[in-house]
Structures are given as C-alpha cells and as structure tokens.
C-alpha cells in the first residue's frame, strides 16, 4: 500500500523502515529505533508524520519532541488490542471473533462463556491505545476494523481503573475514520496483456494461508474430497500445515505479478481468515473474475453487494465451507451482477490516493494556520 501511495501521491514522502521483526518486538522497540535514525540521519522539514500501528507513537514523541509539534496520522492495517474475553498475554493475537471460537466446538448458538479474569496485562496491550490517543487522526482500512478497534479499546479502558477519570474513548472515536487502502488494480490488466496465461480452471482454488485458519481449510477440503470433488490449490504463504494430500502449487509471497496470474488462472478465490480487517488477494480475485468463498465475519461483507452475500459468505464450520466450495467449483466465470465492482472502486490507486492526499494536505494546512 505504501509503495502505491508514494507512486501516486502529489506529496513528497521520506520513508524510514524498521528491519523485519515480530509484531510484539516492533511495538516494543520501534520508537527507539526511529528516534535513533532521526537523530543520526535526518535533516529537512517535516509537515506531517504518517505511521502504521506497529509504532508506539507516545514513546516516539517523548524521544523526539520536535515531532510532537507536527500533525500525525496512524494507519491501522491491523491492531494488537487484546480480546475482552481472553486473558492478556504479551504479543498474543486475538483476532478471531468469539462467534467463530465457540462455533468450532459445535455450539453455534450457545452464548459465550463469562469473561475470564485477566492476568496482568501484557507489555504491548496498551501500545495501540496509547498511539491512537497521541495521534492527530487514526485511519482504518475497513468499517469492520474501525468498529472492532473501538469495541476492544473500550473494554481495555474498562479493565484499567486508572483510566476511568481520563477516559480517552470520546477523543479516539472522534479522530477515527475509514480510509480504504490504495491498491494498484491496473496490475490485473498488465498481467493479462503481458503474461502467457493458461485457460482458467474452474476447479483451481486460490488461497492465501498467511494468518489463516489452516485447520478449517484442511477440514473443509477433506469434506469436499470425501464428496468426490476434484480440485487443486494455488497457494500464497506458509504450507507446512496444509495437508499434503491436495494437489498444490505455491507462489512466492513477494511476487505480485505471479499472484495476479494465479488469480487469473483460478476459478475460486478462497479466504479462511475470519475477522480479517482487509484482504488484498480477495479484492484482486474478485476483479480478476474469480468466484469468492469468504467467511461471513470480518471485512468480507463490505467487499460484496448484499445480493452476493448468500452465495459467497460461509458460516463457521467445515461443512459450510465445503458446501460453498462445491457450489463455486462448477460455476463459470462472469456470474457477478453488473454493479458488483461499485463496492470496490474506492480501492483503486488513483482514487484512494487522492483521498489520502486531500486529507493529509488539510491536516498540514490547518496546523500551519493554527
């Protein structure tokens, strides 16, 4: 997303990056790393600071006070706030909605258990909340993510009595907004024009396994195979946990061209990421002509017109996943209604980057005036 923004933006961007680390490590050390880099190498003018959620912004301000005098935007691709029903653990991920957690045990309609008394908070549990409080604005990649973040943040504040007299949620809510991530959708046309693509295979399933529920994937495919269906997988991401009984071809994670070519070859784009805040591969797959088989939670309902929800969104069981895959494998491409692209047009790189530019320009201008 950042590369697309910089390429399409009318502003001048200076990019500093942290070496690859686990998210809990990034949240712990990012402020120190960037403060050191700025003290050693930075010269020039800063109009606005733009960062992801993998930053402790309040710590960065303490280490580089000059930055605190400029407006800032934090773009939340994901968040590390703890789930209110789970005990807090440093670096833990709690992205799966409770409805899915309990449905996997066969009790789809059973109420969730009472909240677990939290243990001492993990070292990173409050970082995203502190960052949101410190920023001028906080942007989210979907409405689902914005609502999820505010819900988790409210519960986290309730767990800390020391915050009750200075509850930050009204301020955090006021500065939150949805800004769809710019995606270079022209890559699909480029791949079509330049690559020698095989005929589309309606029984090829494209699936991104990064942060995916691979157990559900294996269970659903097992049900599908038991019913006598023939299929093959085109995967991106880790494959160690995928059953080796399925015919599979794996595409490198950093090869966007090959990934789009895989989507143009596949008949189905599948997601097994319940609770996803956004999904680049699904957006590409929809525009590439794949039939979508997606969880009925997370961002996915936002990516489809309501008329397609019943056909594309599956419930939290292997049988539901297999049923939707079965229906999708025999469906020819071109089955979408004519207006389905309207739900995706705001992701287009020029349109989305223009929205970024206008808002960033207004923030910098308002700061300069006031």
N, C-alpha and C positions, 0 to 999 in steps of 0.2 A: 504494500500500500504506500509506504513512504517513498519508494522509488517512483511510483506513478505520480504521486503528488508533486514531487520535486520536478519531474519532467514536464508536467502540465501547468504548474503554478506560475503566476506572474511575479511572485516574490522571490527574493534570493534567500536560499537556505544554507546554513552551515550545519553539517551533520557530525555529531560525535557518537560513537558506538562503544558499548561495553563488550568485552570478549564473551563468548558463549559460556553461560553458567546456568545451573538450576535456578528456578524462579525464586526460591527462598534465599539463595545466595545473592542473587541480584538485588532483591529488596533490602538485604542487609548492608551491602557494600556499594551500591550504585552511586549514592550521594558522595561518598568519599572518593570514589574513582573519578567522577566527573569534576569534582572540586579540584582534585589534583591536576587533571588535564587542563582545566581552565587556567589555573594559576601558572602553569608552565608554558602553555602554548597560545592562549587566546589573546587576541588584540582586535580592536574594532568596536563596532556599535551593535548593540542588541536591542531590537524593537519589541520582541516577544519571544517567550520560551515555550516550546512545544515538546511534550514528552509523552511516553507511554505510561501505563500503570506500573511498570517494573522500575519504579523510582520512588524513593522516599523524599518527596518534594520539601516537606518541612525541614528535614535534615540538610538538604541541599541549600536551602535559604540560610540556615544557621552557618554553614560553612562558606557560602558565597553571598554575603548580604547584599551586594550590588544587584543580584538577580531578583531579589525580593521587591525591588523598586520597579520592575517591569511586569506587564501582564503575562499571564501564563495559561496554557491550555493543556489539560491531560486527556489523552485519548485512551479510553478503556477498551482495548480489544478483548480482554478477559478481566477477571478480578480474583483476588485471593481472600475475600472475606469468608469467614467460616460459616458453615451452615448452622442455623439456630438450633437444629435438633441433634447436632453432633458435638462431642467433646472436642475442645480446641487442641490442635497439635501443630507444632511449628512446621511450616512447609506443606501441610496437608491440603488436598484438593477436595472440595465438597460441591462439585458442580451438578451431580445427578439429582434431579428433583425427587422429593420424598415419594411422590406417587409411583415413580418407577422403582424406587428402593424396595417398597413393600409389595408391589405387584409381582416382582420376580419370585416371591415366595408363595404365590398363588392366592394372595388375599387382596385382590384388586380393589374391592370396595371397603376393606377394613380400615378403620381410622388409624392414623399414625400413632405410635406409642407416645407417652408423655415425654417432654423434653428431658434429655439427660443432663444431670447436674454437671456443668462444665468444670473441667480441670483448670489449672492455672493457664491463662492464655498463652498461646504460642508467641514466639518472638516477632512474627510477621503479621499477626492477626489484625493489628490496628494500623498497619502501614498505609493500606489503600484508603482508609477513612481519613487519616491524617493528611494524606496527599490531596484528597478531594476537598478537604476543609481549607487547605492552603492555596489551592488553585483559583484563578480568576473564573474559569469555566471548566466544566468536565463534559466531555463528549463520549457518546456511546454508539456502537455500531448497529444497534437494533433497539426497538422499543422494549422487547422482551428483556434485553440485558439491562436497560435503564431501570425498569421496574424491579428486576431481580436484585440489582445492586442496592436500590433504596430500601427494599424489604430487609435484606441481610444487614445493611448498615443500621437500620432502626433497631433490630434485635440486638446487634452488638452494643449499641449505646445503652440499651436497657440492661445489659449484663454488667455495665460499669457504673456503679452509683456515683462515682466521682465526676461523671459527665452530665449528670442529671440537671445540675444548676447551670450548665453551659451547653445545653443540647444543640449540636450543630446541624441537625437534620433539616430545619427550615432553610438555612443558608445553603446547604448542599443540594437540596431539592430545587431551589431557585436557580442555581447555576448549571443544572444538568439539562442536556438536550441531546437528541439523536442526530448524528451526522453520518450518513452511510459512507462506508469506505470506498474511495475511488478504485475501480477495477478496470484494467485495460481489456475491454471486451473485443477490441479490434484484433486481438491475438487469434480469436477463432477464425475470422475471415483470412488472416495471414496464413494460418496453418492450412486451411482449405486450399488456398491459392498456390502454396509452395511445396506441400508435402505430398508424397505418393501414398495416399490412404487406402487401406483395404476396404472392401464393402462393409457397411455397417452390419454387425452381427447382433440380431435381436436377443440372443442368449448370452451375450457378454455383459457382465456386471462390473461396473467401475465403482471401487470403494476406497476411501481414504481411511487408513487404520490409525492415524495419529490421534491420540486422545479418544479412541473409540472403545465401545463395549464389545471387545472381540469375543467374549463368551457368548453374548447374544447372537453375534454374527455366526459363530460356529453352530450354535443350536438351531438357528433359523435355516441355515444351509443344509443341515442334517435332515430336518423335516422336509425340505424341498427335494433333496436327493431321494429320501425314502418314498416320496410320492412318484418317483420315476422321472423327474425333470432333469434334463441335461443342461448344463451351464458351464461357464468358465469365468474366472475372475481376472480383472485388471486392477492391480492394487498400487497405492502410493503409501509409503510409510512402513513401519515395522511389520514383519511377517512371522516372527518367531512363534507367536501364539496362535496363528491361523492353522487349522488342521491341514496336514499335507495330503489329504485325500482329494482336494479340489484342484482341478487344473488351474494354474495361476501364472500370470506374467506380472512382474513388478517393475514399476517405473521409478527412476530416481526422484528424490524429494525436491531437488533443486533444478529440475529440468521442466520448466513451464511449457515449452514447446511440445515435449513428448507427452505431458499430462493432457494437454488440449487434444493432441492427436488421439490419445487413448479414449477421451470422451467422445470424439467424433466416430470412433470405431465401435463403442459400446452401445447397447440398446437401453441399458438401465444405469442410472446413477443412484447409488445406494448410500445412505448415511446411517451409521449406528452410533451417533453422538447425541444422546438425549441431553437436553439442556444446553446445546451449543448456542453461543452468543451470536455467531455469524458463521457462514460456511462458503468459502470461495469456490470450492470444487462443485458444490451443488448449483451455485449461480451460473458458473461456466457450463455445467452439464445441461441445465435447463435451456440455455441459449444455444447449446450445440445440438439440441434435438433429442436428448435422452428422456426416457420416461423416468420420473422421480419416485423413489420409495424412501420415505423420510419419517422420523419419529414424530409423534403428534404432540411433542413438547419442544420447548426451546424456540428458536427463531423461525422454524420452518413454515409455520402458518403464515408468517409475514411475507414469505417469498412466493406464495401462490395465491391466485384468486380463490375466493371461497368455493367456487364451483368445482375446484380440483381437490379440495381437502379430503373428501371421502375416498377418492381414487388413489391418492398419493400418501396420506398420513396413516401410519400403522400404530397400533397400541403396543403396550409394553410386554409382549410375550413372543416367544419364538414362533408359535403358530400364526400369530397375526403378521409377523414379518414374512414368513413363508407364503402366506396367502397373497399378500401384496406383490411379492416377487413372482409368484405363479401367474398372477394377472398381468404383470408387466412384461414377462418374457415373451408372450405371444402377441403383444400389441405393437403394431407398426409405428414407425416414427410419423410425426405430423399429426398426432392426436390432440395436441393442445388447442384450446379455443383461440381465436384470433387476438384477443386482448390480453393474453397472459403476460406478454412482455411489458405491459404497463407497470406491473408490480416491481420490475427490475430496472427500469430506465434510470432511476436515481442513482444506481451504482456506476453508470457509465462515466469513464475517467474525466472527460471534459466537464460534464455537468456537475459531478460531485466535487471536483477540484475547484470549480468556480464558486461553489457554495463555501468551501473552505476559505478561499481567498477573500471573499467578501466579509466573512465573519472575522477573520484574522485582521483584515485591514481596519474594520470598525473598532476592534478592541485596541489596536495600536493607536489609532487616531484619537479615540476617546481618552486614552491615557496621556497622549501628548497635549491634549487641550486641557485636561482637568487635573 
